[in-house]
């Protein structure tokens, strides 16, 4: 009856959790206060909790117990020891394809895939809504970007430790989410943990390199919302000889970024706290050849990794983030040199944060749109992002 106990614990956690902090943080606190759960217990309890929130807005009206039972069924390819909770009608369908399992649930409940992510009118036009909705029921992979020709070293380490991976392209590999690679690969030095769609922003950076790299020996780059520094490391690797400035509003993030840069071997850079939404914030370099703006956003393209954010999401957040994005964009653009580039990025699928901000830039600043794209990842167990590259021509 161990898995019945897991199920009951999940119900208790779901009833306590209100979405105020990330689910991962809440679970860590819960387990520290309830030490009876061993590592194996925590694994199954955590997985089922995340399953519950993967249903998004679907079936919110039914009981927590019923909803959790459906979530475990839809989100796991094998019943395993959860089988004790299900009758034969469920178990004989467990190994079927996801869509067939969904048809079975629809025969029992008023369930629609469209209800998982019900914000149909708010998303970018290029989004395949059916595939995107289904992706929330599937645990995304972890993606590694191999750096500085360290391919042989990384592949050798993975093979030596019998770690299964899929090669997505020359520099990108995917591994299952729960795979342990600490101590096997030198993270940030040899390979960076970076989502597939995030790695695809390299395509935009290569345009900058082809334009500016031919006329400048060193490119002045500002990552104005640097976060943990993943885009900065990518820019360093693609653009190579750069004079890098990084800023973020959070002191703790800048501290973590510096530690990460040390592992990555990035030495010549400036990093400091700055609120780019505030026009009074002063940046130490007056002008830049390229500005990367990975703007704060709803994160809706990443909710298959953090499904609790979907479950507790409220539509008014879109307008709040769009207003913040416009402030950041307006202030950051003022630091562009003539002939320089502005790269706008979000991990959102909402058009208000993507296409509408692009229109705002086009209508209010003398920038030419070079390329924009919704970087879809739902068919590769990856995130979905948006990127747009502008050039200041006057």
Beta strands, then each sheet from edge to edge (+ up, - down):
strand 1: 142-146
strand 2: 166-167
strand 3: 172-175
strand 4: 191-193
strand 5: 219-223
strand 6: 242-248
strand 7: 269-273
strand 8: 288-294
strand 9: 336-346
strand 10: 367-375
strand 11: 385-392
sheet 1: 2+ 3- 1+ 4-
sheet 2: 7+ 6+ 5+ 8+ 9+ 11- 10+
end
